[in-house]
């Protein structure tokens, strides 16, 4: 492995460039004792992934659902806000399960 994050969206799977804005989703552990892992996505790919989720799954519905949002540059905040505004699924928020990393 090259140590670089790759987007987890099934239709993407492309590397995420070093220094690029990415969103991390922490899925529930399948069995106790499993290490917590983060699935990384390009920002727009994370919101596309919500299309395939069942209605009871939690998604990002406000910027408050994203840990570290307040530390982002204004341009990055605007990008995330546009993605949230365009997402029309209206499901429950992830609350502490999504992280932004730059």
N, CA, C and O atoms as CSV, one atom per row, in Angstrom:
chain,resi,resn,atom,element,x,y,z
A,1,UNK,N,N,0.835,-1.185,0.000
A,1,UNK,CA,C,0.000,0.000,0.000
A,1,UNK,C,C,0.877,1.243,0.000
A,1,UNK,O,O,1.970,1.249,0.565
A,2,UNK,N,N,0.387,2.281,-0.633
A,2,UNK,CA,C,1.175,3.502,-0.758
A,2,UNK,C,C,0.918,4.504,0.363
A,2,UNK,O,O,1.557,5.555,0.398
A,3,UNK,N,N,0.000,4.206,1.278
A,3,UNK,CA,C,-0.272,5.099,2.392
A,3,UNK,C,C,-1.176,6.265,2.055
A,3,UNK,O,O,-1.474,7.081,2.927
A,4,UNK,N,N,-1.609,6.362,0.842
A,4,UNK,CA,C,-2.496,7.443,0.417
A,4,UNK,C,C,-3.945,6.995,0.541
A,4,UNK,O,O,-4.274,5.832,0.308
A,5,UNK,N,N,-4.799,7.935,0.911
A,5,UNK,CA,C,-6.228,7.626,1.013
A,5,UNK,C,C,-6.815,7.488,-0.378
A,5,UNK,O,O,-6.470,8.223,-1.303
A,6,UNK,N,N,-7.715,6.521,-0.498
A,6,UNK,CA,C,-8.477,6.354,-1.734
A,6,UNK,C,C,-9.942,6.542,-1.385
A,6,UNK,O,O,-10.394,6.125,-0.319
A,7,UNK,N,N,-10.670,7.162,-2.277
A,7,UNK,CA,C,-12.091,7.398,-2.075
A,7,UNK,C,C,-12.821,6.062,-2.000
A,7,UNK,O,O,-12.567,5.164,-2.802
A,8,UNK,N,N,-13.729,5.934,-1.034
A,8,UNK,CA,C,-14.459,4.685,-0.828
A,8,UNK,C,C,-15.725,4.570,-1.662
A,8,UNK,O,O,-16.381,3.529,-1.627
A,9,UNK,N,N,-16.089,5.601,-2.406
A,9,UNK,CA,C,-17.282,5.520,-3.237
A,9,UNK,C,C,-17.060,4.464,-4.316
A,9,UNK,O,O,-16.048,4.480,-5.017
A,10,UNK,N,N,-18.008,3.555,-4.439
A,10,UNK,CA,C,-17.870,2.438,-5.371
A,10,UNK,C,C,-17.571,2.890,-6.797
A,10,UNK,O,O,-16.785,2.240,-7.488
A,11,UNK,N,N,-18.159,3.959,-7.246
A,11,UNK,CA,C,-17.948,4.429,-8.610
A,11,UNK,C,C,-16.717,5.285,-8.788
A,11,UNK,O,O,-16.435,5.712,-9.908
A,12,UNK,N,N,-15.970,5.556,-7.727
A,12,UNK,CA,C,-14.805,6.440,-7.790
A,12,UNK,C,C,-13.519,5.659,-7.517
A,12,UNK,O,O,-12.771,5.349,-8.445
A,13,UNK,N,N,-13.268,5.345,-6.268
A,13,UNK,CA,C,-12.079,4.593,-5.837
A,13,UNK,C,C,-10.763,5.267,-6.231
A,13,UNK,O,O,-9.716,4.620,-6.208
A,14,UNK,N,N,-10.795,6.558,-6.592
A,14,UNK,CA,C,-9.598,7.279,-6.995
A,14,UNK,C,C,-8.831,7.767,-5.775
A,14,UNK,O,O,-9.426,8.008,-4.725
A,15,UNK,N,N,-7.509,7.917,-5.903
A,15,UNK,CA,C,-6.729,8.460,-4.789
A,15,UNK,C,C,-7.195,9.882,-4.452
A,15,UNK,O,O,-7.655,10.624,-5.320
A,16,UNK,N,N,-7.067,10.233,-3.194
A,16,UNK,CA,C,-7.370,11.584,-2.752
A,16,UNK,C,C,-6.025,12.288,-2.617
A,16,UNK,O,O,-5.171,11.861,-1.840
A,17,UNK,N,N,-5.842,13.348,-3.364
A,17,UNK,CA,C,-4.556,14.042,-3.425
A,17,UNK,C,C,-4.129,14.532,-2.041
A,17,UNK,O,O,-4.953,14.956,-1.231
A,18,UNK,N,N,-2.846,14.464,-1.799
A,18,UNK,CA,C,-2.317,14.950,-0.531
A,18,UNK,C,C,-2.661,16.427,-0.384
A,18,UNK,O,O,-2.426,17.216,-1.299
A,19,UNK,N,N,-3.218,16.803,0.766
A,19,UNK,CA,C,-3.608,18.182,1.019
A,19,UNK,C,C,-5.003,18.533,0.548
A,19,UNK,O,O,-5.501,19.620,0.842
A,20,UNK,N,N,-5.651,17.616,-0.190
A,20,UNK,CA,C,-7.012,17.875,-0.672
A,20,UNK,C,C,-8.010,17.689,0.467
A,20,UNK,O,O,-7.791,16.888,1.376
A,21,UNK,N,N,-9.094,18.432,0.405
A,21,UNK,CA,C,-10.157,18.284,1.390
A,21,UNK,C,C,-10.802,16.918,1.222
A,21,UNK,O,O,-11.117,16.503,0.106
A,22,UNK,N,N,-10.997,16.225,2.330
A,22,UNK,CA,C,-11.629,14.910,2.288
A,22,UNK,C,C,-12.530,14.770,3.507
A,22,UNK,O,O,-12.307,15.397,4.543
A,23,UNK,N,N,-13.542,13.941,3.360
A,23,UNK,CA,C,-14.451,13.645,4.464
A,23,UNK,C,C,-14.242,12.198,4.878
A,23,UNK,O,O,-14.100,11.314,4.032
A,24,UNK,N,N,-14.223,11.963,6.174
A,24,UNK,CA,C,-14.077,10.615,6.690
A,24,UNK,C,C,-15.336,10.175,7.399
A,24,UNK,O,O,-15.904,10.917,8.201
A,25,UNK,N,N,-15.765,8.971,7.101
A,25,UNK,CA,C,-16.949,8.398,7.738
A,25,UNK,C,C,-16.493,7.185,8.546
A,25,UNK,O,O,-15.778,6.322,8.036
A,26,UNK,N,N,-16.911,7.128,9.798
A,26,UNK,CA,C,-16.554,6.012,10.665
A,26,UNK,C,C,-17.751,5.070,10.731
A,26,UNK,O,O,-18.743,5.372,11.395
A,27,UNK,N,N,-17.665,3.920,10.040
A,27,UNK,CA,C,-18.791,2.983,10.055
A,27,UNK,C,C,-18.867,2.246,11.380
A,27,UNK,O,O,-17.865,2.137,12.087
A,28,UNK,N,N,-20.043,1.741,11.723
A,28,UNK,CA,C,-20.143,0.957,12.960
A,28,UNK,C,C,-19.322,-0.325,12.827
A,28,UNK,O,O,-19.250,-0.920,11.752
A,29,UNK,N,N,-18.714,-0.735,13.920
A,29,UNK,CA,C,-17.937,-1.978,13.916
A,29,UNK,C,C,-18.886,-3.159,13.739
A,29,UNK,O,O,-19.962,-3.190,14.336
A,30,UNK,N,N,-18.494,-4.119,12.929
A,30,UNK,CA,C,-19.336,-5.286,12.685
A,30,UNK,C,C,-19.355,-6.226,13.875
A,30,UNK,O,O,-20.386,-6.828,14.176
A,31,UNK,N,N,-18.242,-6.355,14.545
A,31,UNK,CA,C,-18.144,-7.210,15.723
A,31,UNK,C,C,-17.334,-6.476,16.772
A,31,UNK,O,O,-16.472,-5.661,16.444
A,32,UNK,N,N,-17.607,-6.761,18.017
A,32,UNK,CA,C,-16.820,-6.123,19.065
A,32,UNK,C,C,-15.367,-6.558,18.936
A,32,UNK,O,O,-15.074,-7.680,18.522
A,33,UNK,N,N,-14.472,-5.659,19.295
A,33,UNK,CA,C,-13.060,-5.964,19.196
A,33,UNK,C,C,-12.418,-5.488,17.907
A,33,UNK,O,O,-11.193,-5.512,17.790
A,34,UNK,N,N,-13.212,-5.055,16.935
A,34,UNK,CA,C,-12.643,-4.529,15.701
A,34,UNK,C,C,-12.133,-3.114,15.942
A,34,UNK,O,O,-12.746,-2.345,16.683
A,35,UNK,N,N,-11.034,-2.781,15.329
A,35,UNK,CA,C,-10.482,-1.435,15.443
A,35,UNK,C,C,-11.364,-0.455,14.680
A,35,UNK,O,O,-11.918,-0.781,13.630
A,36,UNK,N,N,-11.481,0.737,15.222
A,36,UNK,CA,C,-12.236,1.789,14.519
A,36,UNK,C,C,-11.421,2.207,13.313
A,36,UNK,O,O,-10.221,2.457,13.426
A,37,UNK,N,N,-12.058,2.283,12.174
A,37,UNK,CA,C,-11.382,2.707,10.951
A,37,UNK,C,C,-12.206,3.812,10.308
A,37,UNK,O,O,-13.405,3.938,10.555
A,38,UNK,N,N,-11.554,4.594,9.497
A,38,UNK,CA,C,-12.217,5.698,8.812
A,38,UNK,C,C,-12.237,5.419,7.319
A,38,UNK,O,O,-11.205,5.087,6.735
A,39,UNK,N,N,-13.394,5.551,6.700
A,39,UNK,CA,C,-13.518,5.464,5.251
A,39,UNK,C,C,-13.458,6.889,4.715
A,39,UNK,O,O,-14.267,7.732,5.103
A,40,UNK,N,N,-12.516,7.160,3.837
A,40,UNK,CA,C,-12.318,8.510,3.305
A,40,UNK,C,C,-13.011,8.672,1.960
A,40,UNK,O,O,-13.080,7.739,1.160
A,41,UNK,N,N,-13.522,9.878,1.731
A,41,UNK,CA,C,-14.234,10.212,0.498
A,41,UNK,C,C,-13.824,11.603,0.024
A,41,UNK,O,O,-13.463,12.464,0.826
A,42,UNK,N,N,-13.886,11.810,-1.300
A,42,UNK,CA,C,-13.901,13.175,-1.812
A,42,UNK,C,C,-15.198,13.795,-1.277
A,42,UNK,O,O,-16.163,13.070,-1.035
A,43,UNK,N,N,-15.238,15.102,-1.089
A,43,UNK,CA,C,-16.419,15.722,-0.480
A,43,UNK,C,C,-17.688,15.373,-1.250
A,43,UNK,O,O,-18.662,14.915,-0.653
A,44,UNK,N,N,-17.694,15.581,-2.559
A,44,UNK,CA,C,-18.912,15.300,-3.332
A,44,UNK,C,C,-19.239,13.810,-3.355
A,44,UNK,O,O,-20.409,13.436,-3.428
A,45,UNK,N,N,-18.220,12.960,-3.295
A,45,UNK,CA,C,-18.460,11.516,-3.307
A,45,UNK,C,C,-19.161,11.048,-2.028
A,45,UNK,O,O,-19.976,10.126,-2.078
A,46,UNK,N,N,-18.855,11.668,-0.886
A,46,UNK,CA,C,-19.544,11.280,0.341
A,46,UNK,C,C,-21.037,11.510,0.188
A,46,UNK,O,O,-21.842,10.653,0.554
A,47,UNK,N,N,-21.408,12.659,-0.350
A,47,UNK,CA,C,-22.834,12.953,-0.503
A,47,UNK,C,C,-23.483,12.049,-1.547
A,47,UNK,O,O,-24.659,11.708,-1.415
A,48,UNK,N,N,-22.738,11.653,-2.582
A,48,UNK,CA,C,-23.262,10.679,-3.545
A,48,UNK,C,C,-23.492,9.326,-2.871
A,48,UNK,O,O,-24.423,8.603,-3.227
A,49,UNK,N,N,-22.645,8.986,-1.899
A,49,UNK,CA,C,-22.787,7.690,-1.222
A,49,UNK,C,C,-24.101,7.604,-0.454
A,49,UNK,O,O,-24.603,6.503,-0.228
A,50,UNK,N,N,-24.667,8.729,-0.052
A,50,UNK,CA,C,-25.927,8.734,0.685
A,50,UNK,C,C,-27.086,8.219,-0.170
A,50,UNK,O,O,-28.082,7.730,0.364
A,51,UNK,N,N,-26.961,8.327,-1.481
A,51,UNK,CA,C,-28.020,7.870,-2.383
A,51,UNK,C,C,-28.256,6.369,-2.254
A,51,UNK,O,O,-29.369,5.896,-2.484
A,52,UNK,N,N,-27.219,5.617,-1.889
A,52,UNK,CA,C,-27.314,4.158,-1.826
A,52,UNK,C,C,-27.666,3.646,-0.438
A,52,UNK,O,O,-27.822,2.441,-0.241
A,53,UNK,N,N,-27.791,4.543,0.514
A,53,UNK,CA,C,-28.048,4.134,1.894
A,53,UNK,C,C,-29.540,3.927,2.128
A,53,UNK,O,O,-30.377,4.537,1.464
A,54,UNK,N,N,-29.854,3.061,3.082
A,54,UNK,CA,C,-31.264,2.878,3.410
A,54,UNK,C,C,-31.759,4.110,4.174
A,54,UNK,O,O,-30.966,4.869,4.729
A,55,UNK,N,N,-33.058,4.291,4.190
A,55,UNK,CA,C,-33.643,5.501,4.759
A,55,UNK,C,C,-33.323,5.711,6.225
A,55,UNK,O,O,-33.315,6.850,6.690
A,56,UNK,N,N,-33.059,4.648,6.966
A,56,UNK,CA,C,-32.767,4.786,8.395
A,56,UNK,C,C,-31.301,5.120,8.677
A,56,UNK,O,O,-30.943,5.414,9.818
A,57,UNK,N,N,-30.449,5.078,7.645
A,57,UNK,CA,C,-29.035,5.395,7.836
A,57,UNK,C,C,-28.843,6.872,8.119
A,57,UNK,O,O,-29.603,7.718,7.647
A,58,UNK,N,N,-27.825,7.160,8.890
A,58,UNK,CA,C,-27.539,8.542,9.249
A,58,UNK,C,C,-26.663,9.192,8.187
A,58,UNK,O,O,-25.756,8.556,7.649
A,59,UNK,N,N,-26.934,10.457,7.885
A,59,UNK,CA,C,-26.174,11.217,6.902
A,59,UNK,C,C,-25.851,12.598,7.463
A,59,UNK,O,O,-26.274,12.943,8.566
A,60,UNK,N,N,-25.113,13.370,6.710
A,60,UNK,CA,C,-24.806,14.742,7.088
A,60,UNK,C,C,-25.958,15.626,6.631
A,60,UNK,O,O,-26.281,15.675,5.444
A,61,UNK,N,N,-26.577,16.325,7.584
A,61,UNK,CA,C,-27.678,17.216,7.224
A,61,UNK,C,C,-27.393,18.677,7.565
A,61,UNK,O,O,-28.071,19.578,7.069
A,62,UNK,N,N,-26.391,18.908,8.410
A,62,UNK,CA,C,-25.970,20.282,8.725
A,62,UNK,C,C,-24.457,20.285,8.911
A,62,UNK,O,O,-23.841,19.235,9.092
A,63,UNK,N,N,-23.876,21.461,8.864
A,63,UNK,CA,C,-22.432,21.571,9.078
A,63,UNK,C,C,-22.040,21.160,10.496
A,63,UNK,O,O,-20.891,20.789,10.735
A,64,UNK,N,N,-22.973,21.222,11.429
A,64,UNK,CA,C,-22.702,20.805,12.806
A,64,UNK,C,C,-22.459,19.304,12.919
A,64,UNK,O,O,-21.937,18.839,13.933
A,65,UNK,N,N,-22.829,18.542,11.897
A,65,UNK,CA,C,-22.611,17.101,11.888
A,65,UNK,C,C,-21.163,16.734,11.568
A,65,UNK,O,O,-20.790,15.563,11.646
A,66,UNK,N,N,-20.353,17.719,11.212
A,66,UNK,CA,C,-18.988,17.465,10.751
A,66,UNK,C,C,-17.985,17.996,11.761
A,66,UNK,O,O,-17.875,19.202,11.979
A,67,UNK,N,N,-17.269,17.089,12.363
A,67,UNK,CA,C,-16.223,17.461,13.321
A,67,UNK,C,C,-15.131,18.260,12.610
A,67,UNK,O,O,-14.629,17.835,11.570
A,68,UNK,N,N,-14.766,19.405,13.162
A,68,UNK,CA,C,-13.694,20.210,12.592
A,68,UNK,C,C,-14.132,21.186,11.519
A,68,UNK,O,O,-13.289,21.848,10.914
A,69,UNK,N,N,-15.429,21.295,11.268
A,69,UNK,CA,C,-15.921,22.186,10.213
A,69,UNK,C,C,-15.456,23.622,10.442
A,69,UNK,O,O,-15.077,24.310,9.495
A,70,UNK,N,N,-15.482,24.071,11.683
A,70,UNK,CA,C,-15.145,25.456,11.996
A,70,UNK,C,C,-13.677,25.786,11.726
A,70,UNK,O,O,-13.319,26.963,11.674
A,71,UNK,N,N,-12.833,24.795,11.556
A,71,UNK,CA,C,-11.404,25.021,11.307
A,71,UNK,C,C,-11.064,25.101,9.819
A,71,UNK,O,O,-9.913,25.345,9.457
A,72,UNK,N,N,-12.050,24.898,8.966
A,72,UNK,CA,C,-11.800,24.904,7.525
A,72,UNK,C,C,-11.657,26.318,6.980
A,72,UNK,O,O,-12.145,27.283,7.568
A,73,UNK,N,N,-10.981,26.415,5.852
A,73,UNK,CA,C,-10.901,27.673,5.115
A,73,UNK,C,C,-12.297,28.009,4.586
A,73,UNK,O,O,-13.117,27.115,4.383
A,74,UNK,N,N,-12.559,29.278,4.367
A,74,UNK,CA,C,-13.885,29.716,3.911
A,74,UNK,C,C,-14.315,29.047,2.613
A,74,UNK,O,O,-15.484,28.687,2.472
A,75,UNK,N,N,-13.400,28.873,1.658
A,75,UNK,CA,C,-13.752,28.215,0.386
A,75,UNK,C,C,-14.182,26.765,0.619
A,75,UNK,O,O,-15.121,26.284,-0.015
A,76,UNK,N,N,-13.500,26.078,1.524
A,76,UNK,CA,C,-13.851,24.692,1.830
A,76,UNK,C,C,-15.197,24.619,2.547
A,76,UNK,O,O,-15.995,23.718,2.285
A,77,UNK,N,N,-15.450,25.564,3.451
A,77,UNK,CA,C,-16.751,25.622,4.127
A,77,UNK,C,C,-17.869,25.816,3.103
A,77,UNK,O,O,-18.917,25.176,3.189
A,78,UNK,N,N,-17.641,26.696,2.142
A,78,UNK,CA,C,-18.651,26.959,1.117
A,78,UNK,C,C,-18.935,25.707,0.294
A,78,UNK,O,O,-20.089,25.430,-0.033
A,79,UNK,N,N,-17.891,24.949,-0.044
A,79,UNK,CA,C,-18.068,23.710,-0.805
A,79,UNK,C,C,-18.925,22.715,-0.030
A,79,UNK,O,O,-19.857,22.130,-0.584
A,80,UNK,N,N,-18.616,22.525,1.233
A,80,UNK,CA,C,-19.370,21.576,2.057
A,80,UNK,C,C,-20.812,22.043,2.215
A,80,UNK,O,O,-21.736,21.234,2.136
A,81,UNK,N,N,-21.011,23.335,2.435
A,81,UNK,CA,C,-22.378,23.862,2.567
A,81,UNK,C,C,-23.189,23.636,1.293
A,81,UNK,O,O,-24.370,23.296,1.360
A,82,UNK,N,N,-22.557,23.823,0.129
A,82,UNK,CA,C,-23.260,23.570,-1.144
A,82,UNK,C,C,-23.676,22.106,-1.242
A,82,UNK,O,O,-24.791,21.802,-1.667
A,83,UNK,N,N,-22.792,21.207,-0.854
A,83,UNK,CA,C,-23.120,19.777,-0.892
A,83,UNK,C,C,-24.271,19.463,0.058
A,83,UNK,O,O,-25.173,18.704,-0.296
A,84,UNK,N,N,-24.252,20.035,1.255
A,84,UNK,CA,C,-25.339,19.815,2.206
A,84,UNK,C,C,-26.640,20.355,1.641
A,84,UNK,O,O,-27.673,19.689,1.713
A,85,UNK,N,N,-26.598,21.562,1.078
A,85,UNK,CA,C,-27.803,22.182,0.527
A,85,UNK,C,C,-28.382,21.387,-0.637
A,85,UNK,O,O,-29.599,21.352,-0.821
A,86,UNK,N,N,-27.516,20.747,-1.424
A,86,UNK,CA,C,-27.978,19.981,-2.582
A,86,UNK,C,C,-28.469,18.591,-2.207
A,86,UNK,O,O,-29.178,17.951,-2.984
A,87,UNK,N,N,-28.099,18.124,-1.032
A,87,UNK,CA,C,-28.521,16.790,-0.600
A,87,UNK,C,C,-29.967,16.865,-0.133
A,87,UNK,O,O,-30.276,17.593,0.810
A,88,UNK,N,N,-30.839,16.135,-0.769
A,88,UNK,CA,C,-32.271,16.249,-0.495
A,88,UNK,C,C,-32.845,15.039,0.227
A,88,UNK,O,O,-34.061,14.853,0.254
A,89,UNK,N,N,-31.987,14.223,0.806
A,89,UNK,CA,C,-32.477,12.976,1.377
A,89,UNK,C,C,-33.108,13.150,2.745
A,89,UNK,O,O,-33.946,12.335,3.131
A,90,UNK,N,N,-32.735,14.188,3.500
A,90,UNK,CA,C,-33.384,14.516,4.755
A,90,UNK,C,C,-33.341,13.441,5.817
A,90,UNK,O,O,-34.314,13.262,6.549
A,91,UNK,N,N,-32.239,12.722,5.921
A,91,UNK,CA,C,-32.125,11.674,6.933
A,91,UNK,C,C,-31.503,12.238,8.197
A,91,UNK,O,O,-31.119,13.407,8.233
A,92,UNK,N,N,-31.402,11.424,9.225
A,92,UNK,CA,C,-30.792,11.833,10.493
A,92,UNK,C,C,-29.320,12.167,10.287
A,92,UNK,O,O,-28.682,11.638,9.376
A,93,UNK,N,N,-28.785,13.035,11.122
A,93,UNK,CA,C,-27.390,13.437,11.006
A,93,UNK,C,C,-26.453,12.363,11.534
A,93,UNK,O,O,-26.853,11.490,12.305
A,94,UNK,N,N,-25.199,12.443,11.105
A,94,UNK,CA,C,-24.193,11.477,11.547
A,94,UNK,C,C,-23.695,11.764,12.957
A,94,UNK,O,O,-23.275,10.842,13.657
A,95,UNK,N,N,-23.733,13.000,13.383
A,95,UNK,CA,C,-23.249,13.418,14.701
A,95,UNK,C,C,-22.012,12.667,15.178
A,95,UNK,O,O,-22.096,11.550,15.690
A,96,UNK,N,N,-20.896,13.291,15.000
A,96,UNK,CA,C,-19.587,12.802,15.439
A,96,UNK,C,C,-19.065,11.615,14.627
A,96,UNK,O,O,-18.021,11.068,14.981
A,97,UNK,N,N,-19.728,11.201,13.581
A,97,UNK,CA,C,-19.222,10.089,12.796
A,97,UNK,C,C,-18.573,10.546,11.506
A,97,UNK,O,O,-18.088,9.716,10.737
A,98,UNK,N,N,-18.553,11.844,11.251
A,98,UNK,CA,C,-17.933,12.355,10.034
A,98,UNK,C,C,-16.869,13.371,10.421
A,98,UNK,O,O,-17.096,14.246,11.257
A,99,UNK,N,N,-15.707,13.238,9.798
A,99,UNK,CA,C,-14.617,14.150,10.090
A,99,UNK,C,C,-14.125,14.779,8.802
A,99,UNK,O,O,-14.121,14.142,7.748
A,100,UNK,N,N,-13.715,16.022,8.894
A,100,UNK,CA,C,-13.078,16.701,7.783
A,100,UNK,C,C,-11.578,16.752,8.047
A,100,UNK,O,O,-11.148,17.036,9.164
A,101,UNK,N,N,-10.804,16.483,7.037
A,101,UNK,CA,C,-9.361,16.579,7.180
A,101,UNK,C,C,-8.797,17.281,5.966
A,101,UNK,O,O,-9.239,17.052,4.840
A,102,UNK,N,N,-7.832,18.125,6.197
A,102,UNK,CA,C,-7.162,18.837,5.126
A,102,UNK,C,C,-5.716,18.442,5.160
A,102,UNK,O,O,-4.927,18.916,4.342
